[in-house]
Amino acid sequence: MRKKVIAGNWKMNKLANDANQFVDEVKSKLPQSEKVEAIVCAPFPFLAQLVEKTKDTKLKVAAQTMHYEESGAYTGEVSPEMLADLGVTYVVLGHSERREYYNETDETVNKKVHAAFKHQLTPIVCVGETLEQREANETMDHVEMQVTKALEGLSEEQVANTIVAYEPIWAIGTGKTATSEQANEVCTHIREVIAKLTSKETADKVIIQYGGSVKPANVEELLAQSDIDGALVGGASLEPDSFLQLVEAGA
Ligand code: PEP
């Protein structure tokens, strides 16, 4: 049985004190169930303090992106080795905002996925279609291509340990959620694609999240779908109460 993974993507929000307060409030109230994993994807400057604060708690810390090289002349970048050294355990890769504003491509996502595994970081790989692609009936092909490229060259064990987040771009931060059926249809397709690339056994182990205007009011219905194993949540993850409700829905 796959566990549910709820990841709150803070994006470029909060200051150091707010981040600390959030974690102080959330960490003692998190459900102790092994059925759910709770993650905060925080801006780089807060990672060290949050890793320290969440030691011996069930809350895990993720970075929102990283470079694929271990070190070098890449001004402004953060390496996988640095994240691992801090004690960060997850990293979001290929978020649509990174693809849109920072030239993230399927090729760089693939390099980053390999780099993440090299440093024992669990990648959360984001894929998803634009509204134009959905209206042109290209969703399944597009997502298939993104997943195939992101996972290229990985061992079956690494694929099994990858988290895929299906995030239709038209549903991110817009208040428009895909219906649970629409979301599940694509998540099922992603699992079939992974089965084709590896094996059914491996595909059945992969955590596939849905993301796009998830909130306490719709999370239960989404998590009840056969192939949705969690949520990657932006706006509704910023307040402790709301984040806790999302996590409890997975417990
Ligand atoms: C996201 O940041 O990945 C996201 C899905 O944002 P929101 O929940 O605000 O749509």
py3Dmol code that shows the C-alpha trace and the ligand (Angstrom):
import py3Dmol

protein = """\
ATOM      1  CA  MET A   1       0.000   0.000   0.000  1.00  0.00           C
ATOM      2  CA  ARG A   2       1.457   3.374  -1.038  1.00  0.00           C
ATOM      3  CA  LYS A   3       1.527   6.113   1.569  1.00  0.00           C
ATOM      4  CA  LYS A   4       0.111   9.581   0.952  1.00  0.00           C
ATOM      5  CA  VAL A   5       2.638  12.386   0.584  1.00  0.00           C
ATOM      6  CA  ILE A   6       1.479  15.950   1.219  1.00  0.00           C
ATOM      7  CA  ALA A   7       4.026  18.588   0.221  1.00  0.00           C
ATOM      8  CA  GLY A   8       3.479  22.279   0.887  1.00  0.00           C
ATOM      9  CA  ASN A   9       5.248  24.433  -1.686  1.00  0.00           C
ATOM     10  CA  TRP A  10       5.780  27.830  -0.080  1.00  0.00           C
ATOM     11  CA  LYS A  11       7.311  29.243  -3.276  1.00  0.00           C
ATOM     12  CA  MET A  12       8.858  32.703  -2.613  1.00  0.00           C
ATOM     13  CA  ASN A  13       6.847  33.417   0.534  1.00  0.00           C
ATOM     14  CA  LYS A  14       7.473  33.897   4.273  1.00  0.00           C
ATOM     15  CA  LEU A  15      10.340  35.397   6.245  1.00  0.00           C
ATOM     16  CA  ALA A  16      12.582  33.474   8.626  1.00  0.00           C
ATOM     17  CA  ASN A  17      10.380  34.093  11.673  1.00  0.00           C
ATOM     18  CA  ASP A  18       7.180  33.090   9.880  1.00  0.00           C
ATOM     19  CA  ALA A  19       8.853  29.898   8.717  1.00  0.00           C
ATOM     20  CA  ASN A  20       9.923  29.066  12.274  1.00  0.00           C
ATOM     21  CA  GLN A  21       6.476  29.821  13.678  1.00  0.00           C
ATOM     22  CA  PHE A  22       4.819  27.663  11.049  1.00  0.00           C
ATOM     23  CA  VAL A  23       7.000  24.696  11.898  1.00  0.00           C
ATOM     24  CA  ASP A  24       6.639  25.201  15.656  1.00  0.00           C
ATOM     25  CA  GLU A  25       2.888  25.156  15.294  1.00  0.00           C
ATOM     26  CA  VAL A  26       2.644  22.276  12.882  1.00  0.00           C
ATOM     27  CA  LYS A  27       5.234  19.802  14.139  1.00  0.00           C
ATOM     28  CA  SER A  28       3.531  18.782  17.381  1.00  0.00           C
ATOM     29  CA  LYS A  29       0.089  18.507  15.771  1.00  0.00           C
ATOM     30  CA  LEU A  30       1.022  16.324  12.816  1.00  0.00           C
ATOM     31  CA  PRO A  31      -0.769  12.977  12.679  1.00  0.00           C
ATOM     32  CA  GLN A  32       1.600  10.250  13.844  1.00  0.00           C
ATOM     33  CA  SER A  33       0.231   7.822  11.255  1.00  0.00           C
ATOM     34  CA  GLU A  34       2.759   6.039   9.054  1.00  0.00           C
ATOM     35  CA  LYS A  35       0.245   6.324   6.231  1.00  0.00           C
ATOM     36  CA  VAL A  36       1.125   9.946   5.527  1.00  0.00           C
ATOM     37  CA  GLU A  37       4.316  11.937   4.956  1.00  0.00           C
ATOM     38  CA  ALA A  38       4.310  15.729   5.409  1.00  0.00           C
ATOM     39  CA  ILE A  39       6.869  17.925   3.668  1.00  0.00           C
ATOM     40  CA  VAL A  40       7.490  21.670   3.529  1.00  0.00           C
ATOM     41  CA  CYS A  41       9.225  22.943   0.396  1.00  0.00           C
ATOM     42  CA  ALA A  42      10.910  26.069   1.689  1.00  0.00           C
ATOM     43  CA  PRO A  43      13.039  28.839   0.147  1.00  0.00           C
ATOM     44  CA  PHE A  44      16.803  28.223   0.353  1.00  0.00           C
ATOM     45  CA  PRO A  45      17.538  30.709   3.168  1.00  0.00           C
ATOM     46  CA  PHE A  46      15.273  28.832   5.614  1.00  0.00           C
ATOM     47  CA  LEU A  47      16.381  25.281   4.872  1.00  0.00           C
ATOM     48  CA  ALA A  48      19.088  25.023   7.526  1.00  0.00           C
ATOM     49  CA  GLN A  49      16.930  26.386  10.329  1.00  0.00           C
ATOM     50  CA  LEU A  50      13.975  24.194   9.324  1.00  0.00           C
ATOM     51  CA  VAL A  51      16.047  21.037   9.136  1.00  0.00           C
ATOM     52  CA  GLU A  52      17.296  21.810  12.636  1.00  0.00           C
ATOM     53  CA  LYS A  53      13.788  22.521  13.945  1.00  0.00           C
ATOM     54  CA  THR A  54      12.233  19.411  12.431  1.00  0.00           C
ATOM     55  CA  LYS A  55      14.851  16.959  13.745  1.00  0.00           C
ATOM     56  CA  ASP A  56      13.043  14.096  15.501  1.00  0.00           C
ATOM     57  CA  THR A  57       9.665  15.164  14.123  1.00  0.00           C
ATOM     58  CA  LYS A  58       7.586  13.753  11.289  1.00  0.00           C
ATOM     59  CA  LEU A  59       7.903  16.905   9.212  1.00  0.00           C
ATOM     60  CA  LYS A  60      10.372  16.692   6.322  1.00  0.00           C
ATOM     61  CA  VAL A  61      12.075  19.547   4.476  1.00  0.00           C
ATOM     62  CA  ALA A  62      12.418  19.970   0.724  1.00  0.00           C
ATOM     63  CA  ALA A  63      14.176  22.465  -1.508  1.00  0.00           C
ATOM     64  CA  GLN A  64      12.198  23.948  -4.392  1.00  0.00           C
ATOM     65  CA  THR A  65      14.924  23.445  -7.003  1.00  0.00           C
ATOM     66  CA  MET A  66      18.688  22.904  -7.277  1.00  0.00           C
ATOM     67  CA  HIS A  67      21.515  22.762  -9.833  1.00  0.00           C
ATOM     68  CA  TYR A  68      22.670  19.399 -11.170  1.00  0.00           C
ATOM     69  CA  GLU A  69      26.412  20.025 -10.746  1.00  0.00           C
ATOM     70  CA  GLU A  70      28.123  19.339  -7.429  1.00  0.00           C
ATOM     71  CA  SER A  71      30.036  22.610  -7.344  1.00  0.00           C
ATOM     72  CA  GLY A  72      31.603  25.156  -9.655  1.00  0.00           C
ATOM     73  CA  ALA A  73      31.227  28.539 -11.279  1.00  0.00           C
ATOM     74  CA  TYR A  74      27.417  28.801 -11.198  1.00  0.00           C
ATOM     75  CA  THR A  75      26.801  32.093  -9.412  1.00  0.00           C
ATOM     76  CA  GLY A  76      23.589  32.096  -7.431  1.00  0.00           C
ATOM     77  CA  GLU A  77      22.996  28.357  -7.667  1.00  0.00           C
ATOM     78  CA  VAL A  78      22.684  25.694  -4.957  1.00  0.00           C
ATOM     79  CA  SER A  79      24.078  22.205  -5.462  1.00  0.00           C
ATOM     80  CA  PRO A  80      22.619  18.812  -4.511  1.00  0.00           C
ATOM     81  CA  GLU A  81      25.645  18.234  -2.307  1.00  0.00           C
ATOM     82  CA  MET A  82      24.888  21.411  -0.343  1.00  0.00           C
ATOM     83  CA  LEU A  83      21.277  20.336   0.205  1.00  0.00           C
ATOM     84  CA  ALA A  84      22.288  16.866   1.333  1.00  0.00           C
ATOM     85  CA  ASP A  85      24.934  18.328   3.619  1.00  0.00           C
ATOM     86  CA  LEU A  86      22.247  20.443   5.324  1.00  0.00           C
ATOM     87  CA  GLY A  87      20.056  17.397   5.929  1.00  0.00           C
ATOM     88  CA  VAL A  88      17.409  18.242   3.348  1.00  0.00           C
ATOM     89  CA  THR A  89      15.687  15.050   2.162  1.00  0.00           C
ATOM     90  CA  TYR A  90      13.484  16.025  -0.802  1.00  0.00           C
ATOM     91  CA  VAL A  91      13.822  18.361  -3.763  1.00  0.00           C
ATOM     92  CA  VAL A  92      11.136  19.629  -6.145  1.00  0.00           C
ATOM     93  CA  LEU A  93      12.325  19.464  -9.755  1.00  0.00           C
ATOM     94  CA  GLY A  94      10.804  20.814 -12.951  1.00  0.00           C
ATOM     95  CA  HIS A  95       8.048  22.870 -11.338  1.00  0.00           C
ATOM     96  CA  SER A  96       6.149  24.641 -14.126  1.00  0.00           C
ATOM     97  CA  GLU A  97       7.257  28.024 -12.752  1.00  0.00           C
ATOM     98  CA  ARG A  98      10.891  26.925 -13.073  1.00  0.00           C
ATOM     99  CA  ARG A  99      10.194  25.665 -16.589  1.00  0.00           C
ATOM    100  CA  GLU A 100       8.440  28.899 -17.545  1.00  0.00           C
ATOM    101  CA  TYR A 101      10.711  31.521 -15.947  1.00  0.00           C
ATOM    102  CA  TYR A 102      14.101  29.846 -15.504  1.00  0.00           C
ATOM    103  CA  ASN A 103      14.639  27.756 -18.612  1.00  0.00           C
ATOM    104  CA  GLU A 104      14.153  24.415 -16.895  1.00  0.00           C
ATOM    105  CA  THR A 105      13.884  21.772 -19.609  1.00  0.00           C
ATOM    106  CA  ASP A 106      13.207  18.047 -19.675  1.00  0.00           C
ATOM    107  CA  GLU A 107      16.941  17.580 -20.166  1.00  0.00           C
ATOM    108  CA  THR A 108      17.956  19.609 -17.093  1.00  0.00           C
ATOM    109  CA  VAL A 109      15.211  17.941 -15.063  1.00  0.00           C
ATOM    110  CA  ASN A 110      16.669  14.555 -15.996  1.00  0.00           C
ATOM    111  CA  LYS A 111      20.196  15.654 -15.007  1.00  0.00           C
ATOM    112  CA  LYS A 112      18.835  16.952 -11.703  1.00  0.00           C
ATOM    113  CA  VAL A 113      16.942  13.724 -10.986  1.00  0.00           C
ATOM    114  CA  HIS A 114      20.211  11.785 -11.427  1.00  0.00           C
ATOM    115  CA  ALA A 115      22.058  14.297  -9.244  1.00  0.00           C
ATOM    116  CA  ALA A 116      19.378  14.041  -6.558  1.00  0.00           C
ATOM    117  CA  PHE A 117      19.758  10.255  -6.304  1.00  0.00           C
ATOM    118  CA  LYS A 118      23.525  10.570  -6.205  1.00  0.00           C
ATOM    119  CA  HIS A 119      23.089  12.594  -3.016  1.00  0.00           C
ATOM    120  CA  GLN A 120      20.266  10.577  -1.457  1.00  0.00           C
ATOM    121  CA  LEU A 121      17.695  13.303  -2.107  1.00  0.00           C
ATOM    122  CA  THR A 122      14.216  12.156  -3.135  1.00  0.00           C
ATOM    123  CA  PRO A 123      13.114  14.026  -6.267  1.00  0.00           C
ATOM    124  CA  ILE A 124       9.556  15.313  -6.630  1.00  0.00           C
ATOM    125  CA  VAL A 125       9.308  15.662 -10.405  1.00  0.00           C
ATOM    126  CA  CYS A 126       6.593  17.991 -11.695  1.00  0.00           C
ATOM    127  CA  VAL A 127       4.876  17.414 -15.022  1.00  0.00           C
ATOM    128  CA  GLY A 128       1.718  18.833 -16.539  1.00  0.00           C
ATOM    129  CA  GLU A 129       0.079  20.382 -19.544  1.00  0.00           C
ATOM    130  CA  THR A 130      -0.936  23.932 -20.470  1.00  0.00           C
ATOM    131  CA  LEU A 131      -4.560  24.836 -21.128  1.00  0.00           C
ATOM    132  CA  GLU A 132      -3.830  24.948 -24.871  1.00  0.00           C
ATOM    133  CA  GLN A 133      -2.394  21.432 -24.754  1.00  0.00           C
ATOM    134  CA  ARG A 134      -5.428  20.144 -22.836  1.00  0.00           C
ATOM    135  CA  GLU A 135      -7.823  21.754 -25.301  1.00  0.00           C
ATOM    136  CA  ALA A 136      -5.857  20.251 -28.204  1.00  0.00           C
ATOM    137  CA  ASN A 137      -6.129  16.789 -26.599  1.00  0.00           C
ATOM    138  CA  GLU A 138      -2.362  16.635 -26.118  1.00  0.00           C
ATOM    139  CA  THR A 139      -2.346  16.104 -22.347  1.00  0.00           C
ATOM    140  CA  MET A 140      -1.537  12.393 -22.302  1.00  0.00           C
ATOM    141  CA  ASP A 141       1.215  12.589 -24.954  1.00  0.00           C
ATOM    142  CA  HIS A 142       2.802  15.636 -23.350  1.00  0.00           C
ATOM    143  CA  VAL A 143       2.851  14.165 -19.868  1.00  0.00           C
ATOM    144  CA  GLU A 144       4.129  10.846 -21.237  1.00  0.00           C
ATOM    145  CA  MET A 145       7.019  12.643 -22.915  1.00  0.00           C
ATOM    146  CA  GLN A 146       7.873  14.646 -19.778  1.00  0.00           C
ATOM    147  CA  VAL A 147       7.816  11.558 -17.538  1.00  0.00           C
ATOM    148  CA  THR A 148       9.834   9.472 -19.998  1.00  0.00           C
ATOM    149  CA  LYS A 149      12.543  12.126 -20.318  1.00  0.00           C
ATOM    150  CA  ALA A 150      12.699  12.867 -16.597  1.00  0.00           C
ATOM    151  CA  LEU A 151      13.228   9.194 -15.738  1.00  0.00           C
ATOM    152  CA  GLU A 152      15.659   8.362 -18.555  1.00  0.00           C
ATOM    153  CA  GLY A 153      18.661   6.326 -17.400  1.00  0.00           C
ATOM    154  CA  LEU A 154      17.401   5.627 -13.873  1.00  0.00           C
ATOM    155  CA  SER A 155      17.503   2.158 -12.333  1.00  0.00           C
ATOM    156  CA  GLU A 156      14.166   0.533 -11.477  1.00  0.00           C
ATOM    157  CA  GLU A 157      14.897   1.102  -7.810  1.00  0.00           C
ATOM    158  CA  GLN A 158      15.454   4.802  -8.429  1.00  0.00           C
ATOM    159  CA  VAL A 159      12.242   5.052 -10.449  1.00  0.00           C
ATOM    160  CA  ALA A 160      10.364   3.361  -7.597  1.00  0.00           C
ATOM    161  CA  ASN A 161      11.727   6.015  -5.242  1.00  0.00           C
ATOM    162  CA  THR A 162      10.838   8.988  -7.446  1.00  0.00           C
ATOM    163  CA  ILE A 163       7.763  11.049  -6.618  1.00  0.00           C
ATOM    164  CA  VAL A 164       5.912  12.375  -9.655  1.00  0.00           C
ATOM    165  CA  ALA A 165       3.649  15.404  -9.220  1.00  0.00           C
ATOM    166  CA  TYR A 166       1.027  15.822 -11.920  1.00  0.00           C
ATOM    167  CA  GLU A 167       0.277  19.538 -12.004  1.00  0.00           C
ATOM    168  CA  PRO A 168      -1.858  20.829 -14.875  1.00  0.00           C
ATOM    169  CA  ILE A 169      -0.472  24.329 -15.404  1.00  0.00           C
ATOM    170  CA  TRP A 170      -3.938  25.812 -15.880  1.00  0.00           C
ATOM    171  CA  ALA A 171      -4.862  24.707 -12.356  1.00  0.00           C
ATOM    172  CA  ILE A 172      -1.821  26.126 -10.511  1.00  0.00           C
ATOM    173  CA  GLY A 173      -2.647  29.172  -8.426  1.00  0.00           C
ATOM    174  CA  THR A 174      -5.783  29.808 -10.477  1.00  0.00           C
ATOM    175  CA  GLY A 175      -8.403  28.380  -8.158  1.00  0.00           C
ATOM    176  CA  LYS A 176      -9.336  25.966 -10.974  1.00  0.00           C
ATOM    177  CA  THR A 177      -8.868  22.400  -9.820  1.00  0.00           C
ATOM    178  CA  ALA A 178      -8.958  19.528 -12.245  1.00  0.00           C
ATOM    179  CA  THR A 179     -11.916  17.336 -11.327  1.00  0.00           C
ATOM    180  CA  SER A 180     -10.807  14.334  -9.345  1.00  0.00           C
ATOM    181  CA  GLU A 181     -11.639  12.156 -12.374  1.00  0.00           C
ATOM    182  CA  GLN A 182      -9.562  14.339 -14.726  1.00  0.00           C
ATOM    183  CA  ALA A 183      -6.657  14.297 -12.277  1.00  0.00           C
ATOM    184  CA  ASN A 184      -6.871  10.558 -11.721  1.00  0.00           C
ATOM    185  CA  GLU A 185      -7.092   9.810 -15.438  1.00  0.00           C
ATOM    186  CA  VAL A 186      -3.716  11.471 -16.008  1.00  0.00           C
ATOM    187  CA  CYS A 187      -2.155   9.957 -12.878  1.00  0.00           C
ATOM    188  CA  THR A 188      -3.259   6.499 -14.078  1.00  0.00           C
ATOM    189  CA  HIS A 189      -1.684   7.221 -17.444  1.00  0.00           C
ATOM    190  CA  ILE A 190       1.555   8.263 -15.743  1.00  0.00           C
ATOM    191  CA  ARG A 191       1.608   4.965 -13.858  1.00  0.00           C
ATOM    192  CA  GLU A 192       1.031   3.065 -17.099  1.00  0.00           C
ATOM    193  CA  VAL A 193       3.876   4.978 -18.757  1.00  0.00           C
ATOM    194  CA  ILE A 194       6.172   4.106 -15.852  1.00  0.00           C
ATOM    195  CA  ALA A 195       5.081   0.448 -16.072  1.00  0.00           C
ATOM    196  CA  LYS A 196       6.003   0.454 -19.757  1.00  0.00           C
ATOM    197  CA  LEU A 197       9.412   1.981 -18.953  1.00  0.00           C
ATOM    198  CA  THR A 198      10.114  -0.395 -16.067  1.00  0.00           C
ATOM    199  CA  SER A 199       7.620  -2.956 -14.784  1.00  0.00           C
ATOM    200  CA  LYS A 200       4.150  -2.983 -13.239  1.00  0.00           C
ATOM    201  CA  GLU A 201       5.694  -3.907  -9.919  1.00  0.00           C
ATOM    202  CA  THR A 202       7.902  -0.803  -9.965  1.00  0.00           C
ATOM    203  CA  ALA A 203       5.131   1.467 -11.259  1.00  0.00           C
ATOM    204  CA  ASP A 204       2.873   0.333  -8.432  1.00  0.00           C
ATOM    205  CA  LYS A 205       5.429   1.634  -5.927  1.00  0.00           C
ATOM    206  CA  VAL A 206       5.704   5.164  -7.361  1.00  0.00           C
ATOM    207  CA  ILE A 207       4.017   7.962  -5.412  1.00  0.00           C
ATOM    208  CA  ILE A 208       2.057  10.154  -7.823  1.00  0.00           C
ATOM    209  CA  GLN A 209       0.790  13.436  -6.421  1.00  0.00           C
ATOM    210  CA  TYR A 210      -1.749  15.818  -7.875  1.00  0.00           C
ATOM    211  CA  GLY A 211      -1.165  19.576  -7.646  1.00  0.00           C
ATOM    212  CA  GLY A 212      -3.256  22.535  -8.720  1.00  0.00           C
ATOM    213  CA  SER A 213      -5.442  24.548  -6.338  1.00  0.00           C
ATOM    214  CA  VAL A 214      -5.679  21.724  -3.801  1.00  0.00           C
ATOM    215  CA  LYS A 215      -7.284  22.887  -0.560  1.00  0.00           C
ATOM    216  CA  PRO A 216      -8.895  21.343   2.518  1.00  0.00           C
ATOM    217  CA  ALA A 217     -12.294  21.377   0.774  1.00  0.00           C
ATOM    218  CA  ASN A 218     -11.225  19.205  -2.167  1.00  0.00           C
ATOM    219  CA  VAL A 219      -8.269  17.187  -0.889  1.00  0.00           C
ATOM    220  CA  GLU A 220     -10.234  14.196   0.410  1.00  0.00           C
ATOM    221  CA  GLU A 221     -11.960  13.580  -2.879  1.00  0.00           C
ATOM    222  CA  LEU A 222      -8.666  13.826  -4.739  1.00  0.00           C
ATOM    223  CA  LEU A 223      -6.850  11.490  -2.343  1.00  0.00           C
ATOM    224  CA  ALA A 224      -9.664   8.945  -2.644  1.00  0.00           C
ATOM    225  CA  GLN A 225      -8.798   8.353  -6.305  1.00  0.00           C
ATOM    226  CA  SER A 226      -7.042   5.121  -7.224  1.00  0.00           C
ATOM    227  CA  ASP A 227      -3.817   6.636  -8.572  1.00  0.00           C
ATOM    228  CA  ILE A 228      -3.488   9.856  -6.556  1.00  0.00           C
ATOM    229  CA  ASP A 229      -1.093   9.311  -3.673  1.00  0.00           C
ATOM    230  CA  GLY A 230      -0.775  12.804  -2.325  1.00  0.00           C
ATOM    231  CA  ALA A 231      -0.744  16.470  -3.174  1.00  0.00           C
ATOM    232  CA  LEU A 232       1.722  19.207  -3.990  1.00  0.00           C
ATOM    233  CA  VAL A 233       0.079  22.332  -2.645  1.00  0.00           C
ATOM    234  CA  GLY A 234       0.961  26.000  -3.042  1.00  0.00           C
ATOM    235  CA  GLY A 235      -1.477  28.597  -1.684  1.00  0.00           C
ATOM    236  CA  ALA A 236      -3.304  26.352   0.775  1.00  0.00           C
ATOM    237  CA  SER A 237      -0.060  25.184   2.386  1.00  0.00           C
ATOM    238  CA  LEU A 238       0.966  28.586   3.714  1.00  0.00           C
ATOM    239  CA  GLU A 239      -1.205  28.600   6.853  1.00  0.00           C
ATOM    240  CA  PRO A 240      -0.535  25.982   9.543  1.00  0.00           C
ATOM    241  CA  ASP A 241      -4.224  25.085  10.029  1.00  0.00           C
ATOM    242  CA  SER A 242      -4.852  24.566   6.376  1.00  0.00           C
ATOM    243  CA  PHE A 243      -1.632  22.548   5.925  1.00  0.00           C
ATOM    244  CA  LEU A 244      -2.553  20.360   8.894  1.00  0.00           C
ATOM    245  CA  GLN A 245      -5.996  19.696   7.451  1.00  0.00           C
ATOM    246  CA  LEU A 246      -4.384  18.603   4.183  1.00  0.00           C
ATOM    247  CA  VAL A 247      -2.035  16.233   6.001  1.00  0.00           C
ATOM    248  CA  GLU A 248      -4.832  14.836   8.165  1.00  0.00           C
ATOM    249  CA  ALA A 249      -6.789  14.019   5.023  1.00  0.00           C
ATOM    250  CA  GLY A 250      -3.979  11.668   4.046  1.00  0.00           C
ATOM    251  CA  ALA A 251      -3.648   9.975   7.427  1.00  0.00           C
TER     252      ALA A 251
END
"""
ligand_1 = """\
10
PEP
C 2.128 24.487 -6.738
O 2.775 25.370 -6.243
O 2.713 23.521 -7.203
C 0.663 24.583 -6.746
C -0.011 23.541 -7.152
O 0.098 25.765 -6.323
P -1.443 25.991 -5.903
O -1.801 24.914 -4.916
O -1.478 27.366 -5.289
O -2.271 25.879 -7.144
"""
view = py3Dmol.view(width=600, height=400)
view.addModel(protein, "pdb")
view.setStyle({"model": 0}, {"cartoon": {"style": "trace"}})
view.addModel(ligand_1, "xyz")
view.setStyle({"model": 1}, {"stick": {}})
view.zoomTo()
view.show()
